[in-house]
Amino acid sequence: MNAFHRLKVLLVVGIIVVMGASLVYVVLTMGNISAPHPVTNQEPTPALKSTATPVTIPTEVTALQAKPCSSKQREFQMGVAFPDWGTTAYGEGDTKWLSELSGMRMGTASCWVEMPVLLHQDSLTSTAVVQGDPTTSLTSFTYGIQYAQSQGLHVFVAIQLQSAGDQPWSALINFTTFTQEQQWFNSYWQTVKPYAVAAQQYGVEQFAIGTEYRWLEQNAPASLWNGLISEVSQVFHGTITYDMDWSSLGYTPPSWMRNPRLKMIGISSYAPLINNAVWVNPSSMRALWAQMAQRDLDNFSKAVGKPILLSEIGFPDCQVALYQPWNSSCTAPPDQQEQAAATDAALADIIPDQHILGTFFWGWDNTRDFNLNNVQAASVILKYYKSLQV
């Protein structure tokens, strides 16, 4: 049994399970998340009380604590996303989160963990944003934050949103009137606010106000976006960002993205590097990454006038990983070597790129063909992240 598995057994034995594991695990679509018919009749959770009460982390776990790490060469967030879904996600009954988080840190040398929080609306034109079946409760959320910190990890919380129906991707949310847009932003903030308040109270260092709302980015008035940014900044005083999809890189950055309260813009980086479903020789991958992905990332950073963060980046364990890098359900044969080589090619160019302030690889677990747990790509990430910490 290797060191990782021994540690995993130790954690599982030491943790008292008081609840069932997360209720719903969801499927990625175009680099986003969908879930079957979340509950839609819940009221937004009221804000937390002003006094934060730390949870009790099991002794066997706190014994494994490590000091938070950071890059010693330049400002760079070395991160991995570990998404989880359901009201008990990240909580004291979430055995996967509790048993694998320390292995994620050791297996990738990551200093940061991204914790997505998935919200819900009934349709792409609904103006009501609510908690759903995949949404972690505030109790589980705050427990998960403290547990991650007990492992020496910095925490990045990313708010995500899905719609019911055949097209759940938040990029397609759209409205026909300003009144509808205003109602949506008001509802969205009321549902996000308790998580922003909790993030501040429990020491979260970075908070993404949304993920891949492509239509809203370009069409909703800047006043509504700036209002949302202002609301978040009043309750959360860490780094605030917004995560856009790679497919928006060709658009002129909207004015609200230059809001000084947004310290950087996050990007879900899943741009195809080839135009056909073919295997690619690893020796060709770095040039492809530079031409098909990195150039657009750097140009966008220059256009928006601030650095960027790859809030999601990854490649599926698949022989055609470079053709559809956003596809979590690849039908081609598995190919860990292709996945690892693509990861290596991307990081080789990203690490010295001064426009990019970090990478959050999608994801450690619960991400289907992207899973980094026990695959070669994790070792590649380990190599590059460790090189920054020396």
Residue pairs with C-beta under 8 A, 6 or more apart in sequence:
1 9
3 106
4 103
4 106
4 107
4 374
7 64
7 102
7 103
7 106
8 99
8 100
8 103
10 60
11 60
11 61
11 64
11 98
11 99
11 102
12 95
12 98
12 99
13 60
14 58
14 59
14 60
14 61
15 58
15 60
15 61
15 92
15 95
15 98
15 99
16 58
16 92
17 93
17 95
18 92
18 93
19 88
19 91
19 92
19 93
19 94
20 88
20 93
21 86
21 88
21 93
21 94
21 95
21 96
22 84
22 85
22 86
22 87
22 88
22 89
22 94
22 96
23 85
23 86
23 87
23 88
23 133
23 134
24 35
24 36
24 38
24 85
24 86
24 133
24 134
25 85
25 86
25 366
26 33
26 34
26 35
26 85
26 118
26 134
26 162
27 33
27 34
27 35
27 328
27 329
27 368
28 34
28 326
28 328
28 329
28 367
28 368
28 370
29 168
29 169
29 328
30 169
30 171
30 245
30 270
30 326
31 212
31 245
31 246
31 268
31 270
31 312
31 326
31 362
32 160
32 162
32 168
32 169
32 170
32 171
32 211
32 212
32 268
33 83
33 85
33 116
33 118
33 134
33 160
33 162
33 168
34 162
34 168
34 169
35 85
35 118
35 120
35 132
35 133
35 134
35 162
35 168
37 133
37 164
38 120
38 132
38 133
38 134
38 135
38 162
38 164
39 120
39 131
39 132
39 133
40 120
40 121
40 122
40 128
40 130
40 132
40 164
41 130
42 130
42 131
42 132
43 130
44 130
44 131
44 187
44 190
44 191
44 193
44 194
45 131
45 137
45 138
45 191
45 194
46 194
47 193
47 194
47 197
48 138
48 194
48 197
48 198
48 201
50 201
52 142
52 201
52 202
54 146
55 92
55 142
55 143
55 146
55 147
57 146
57 147
57 150
61 98
61 147
61 150
62 150
64 102
64 151
65 150
65 151
65 152
66 105
66 151
66 152
67 152
68 111
68 149
68 152
68 153
68 154
69 78
69 109
69 111
69 152
69 389
70 111
70 154
70 389
71 77
71 78
71 111
71 388
71 389
72 388
72 389
72 390
73 388
74 354
74 388
75 357
76 351
76 356
76 357
76 358
76 388
77 111
77 112
77 154
77 156
77 206
77 309
77 357
77 358
77 359
77 360
78 109
78 110
78 111
78 112
78 358
78 359
78 385
78 388
78 389
79 110
79 111
79 112
79 113
79 114
79 154
79 156
79 358
79 359
79 360
79 361
80 104
80 108
80 110
80 112
80 113
80 114
80 360
80 361
80 363
80 364
80 372
80 381
81 113
81 114
81 116
81 158
81 312
81 360
81 361
81 362
81 363
81 364
81 367
82 97
82 100
82 101
82 104
82 113
82 114
82 115
82 363
82 364
82 365
82 366
83 114
83 115
83 116
83 118
83 362
83 363
83 366
83 367
84 90
84 94
84 96
84 97
84 115
84 136
84 144
84 366
85 118
85 133
85 134
85 136
85 366
86 133
86 134
86 136
87 133
87 135
87 136
87 137
87 140
88 94
88 136
88 137
88 140
89 97
89 134
89 136
89 140
89 144
90 97
90 115
90 136
90 140
90 141
90 143
90 144
90 145
90 147
91 97
91 136
91 137
91 139
91 140
91 141
91 143
91 144
92 98
92 140
92 143
94 140
94 144
96 365
96 366
97 144
97 147
98 147
100 364
100 365
100 373
101 113
101 147
101 148
101 151
101 153
102 151
103 373
104 110
104 113
104 364
104 372
104 373
105 113
105 151
105 152
105 153
107 372
107 373
107 378
107 379
107 382
108 361
108 364
108 372
108 378
108 381
108 382
108 385
109 381
109 382
109 385
109 386
109 389
110 153
110 381
110 385
111 152
111 153
111 154
111 385
111 389
112 153
112 154
112 155
112 156
112 206
112 358
112 360
113 148
113 153
113 154
113 155
113 156
114 156
114 157
114 158
114 311
114 360
114 363
115 141
115 144
115 145
115 148
115 155
115 156
115 157
115 158
116 157
116 158
116 159
116 160
116 211
117 135
117 136
117 141
117 157
117 158
117 159
117 160
117 195
118 132
118 134
118 135
118 136
118 160
118 161
118 162
119 129
119 130
119 131
119 132
119 135
119 159
119 160
119 161
119 162
119 188
119 191
119 192
120 129
120 130
120 131
120 132
120 133
120 134
120 135
120 161
120 162
120 163
120 164
121 128
121 129
121 130
121 161
121 162
121 163
121 164
121 173
122 128
122 163
122 164
123 163
123 164
123 165
124 163
124 165
124 167
124 172
124 173
124 174
125 173
125 174
125 175
125 176
125 180
126 163
126 184
127 175
127 180
127 183
127 184
127 187
128 187
129 161
129 184
129 187
129 188
129 191
129 192
130 187
130 191
131 191
132 162
134 162
136 144
138 194
138 195
138 198
141 195
141 198
142 198
142 201
142 202
145 155
145 157
145 198
145 199
145 202
145 203
145 204
146 202
148 155
149 155
149 203
154 205
154 206
155 199
155 203
155 204
155 205
155 206
156 204
156 205
156 206
156 207
156 208
156 311
156 360
157 195
157 199
157 204
157 206
157 207
157 208
158 207
158 208
158 211
158 243
158 266
158 311
159 192
159 195
159 207
159 208
159 209
159 210
159 211
160 170
160 210
160 211
160 212
161 170
161 173
161 188
161 210
161 211
161 213
162 168
162 169
162 170
163 169
163 170
163 172
163 173
169 212
170 210
170 211
170 212
170 213
170 214
171 212
171 213
171 214
171 215
171 245
171 247
172 214
172 215
173 184
173 213
173 215
173 216
174 215
174 216
174 219
175 181
175 184
175 220
178 221
181 216
181 220
181 221
181 224
182 224
184 216
185 220
185 224
185 227
185 228
188 210
188 228
189 228
189 231
189 232
192 209
192 232
193 231
193 235
196 207
196 232
196 235
196 236
197 235
197 236
199 207
199 236
199 238
200 235
200 236
200 237
200 238
204 236
204 238
205 238
205 239
206 238
206 239
206 240
206 241
207 232
207 236
207 238
207 239
207 240
207 241
208 240
208 241
208 242
208 243
208 266
208 311
209 228
209 229
209 232
209 240
209 241
209 242
210 242
210 243
211 243
211 266
211 268
211 311
212 243
212 244
212 245
212 268
214 244
214 245
214 247
214 248
217 244
217 248
217 251
217 254
217 257
218 248
218 251
218 254
222 254
222 255
222 256
225 254
225 256
225 259
226 256
226 259
229 240
229 256
229 259
229 261
229 262
230 261
232 240
232 261
233 240
233 261
239 263
239 264
240 261
240 262
240 263
241 262
241 263
241 264
241 265
241 266
241 309
241 311
242 257
242 262
242 265
242 266
243 265
243 266
243 267
243 268
243 311
243 312
244 265
244 266
244 267
244 268
245 267
245 268
245 270
246 267
246 268
246 269
246 270
246 271
246 293
246 296
249 267
249 271
249 296
249 297
249 299
249 300
250 296
252 303
253 265
253 300
253 303
253 304
257 265
257 304
258 304
258 305
258 306
262 306
263 306
264 306
264 307
264 308
264 309
264 357
265 300
265 301
265 304
265 306
265 308
265 309
266 308
266 309
266 310
266 311
266 312
267 297
267 300
267 308
267 309
267 310
267 311
267 312
268 310
268 311
268 312
268 313
269 293
269 297
269 310
269 312
269 313
270 312
270 313
270 314
270 325
270 326
271 292
271 293
271 296
271 325
272 292
272 322
272 323
272 324
272 325
273 280
273 285
273 288
273 289
273 292
273 293
273 322
273 323
273 325
273 342
274 280
274 288
274 292
274 322
274 323
275 323
276 323
277 320
277 323
277 324
277 332
278 320
278 323
279 319
279 320
279 335
279 338
280 288
280 322
280 338
280 342
282 337
282 338
282 341
282 344
282 345
285 322
285 341
285 342
285 344
285 345
286 345
286 348
286 349
288 322
288 345
289 342
289 345
289 346
289 349
290 349
293 346
294 349
294 350
294 353
297 308
297 310
297 353
297 355
297 356
298 353
298 355
300 308
301 307
301 308
301 355
301 356
302 355
307 354
307 355
307 356
307 357
308 355
308 356
308 357
309 356
309 357
309 358
309 359
309 360
310 350
310 356
310 358
310 359
310 360
311 360
312 360
312 362
313 346
313 359
313 360
313 361
313 362
314 325
314 343
314 361
314 362
314 363
314 367
314 370
314 372
315 321
315 322
315 325
315 338
315 339
315 342
315 343
315 346
315 370
315 377
316 324
316 325
316 327
316 328
316 330
316 339
316 368
316 369
316 370
317 330
317 334
317 335
317 336
317 339
317 369
317 370
317 371
317 375
317 377
318 327
318 330
318 332
318 333
318 334
318 335
318 338
318 339
318 369
319 332
319 333
319 334
319 335
319 338
320 330
320 332
320 338
321 330
321 335
321 338
321 339
321 342
322 338
322 342
324 330
325 342
327 369
328 367
328 368
328 369
328 370
329 368
329 369
330 369
334 369
336 375
336 376
336 377
337 376
339 375
339 376
339 377
340 375
340 376
340 377
340 379
340 380
343 361
343 377
343 380
343 381
344 380
347 359
347 380
347 381
347 384
348 384
350 356
350 359
351 384
351 387
351 388
361 372
361 377
361 381
362 370
363 370
363 371
363 372
364 371
364 372
364 373
365 371
365 372
365 373
372 378
372 381
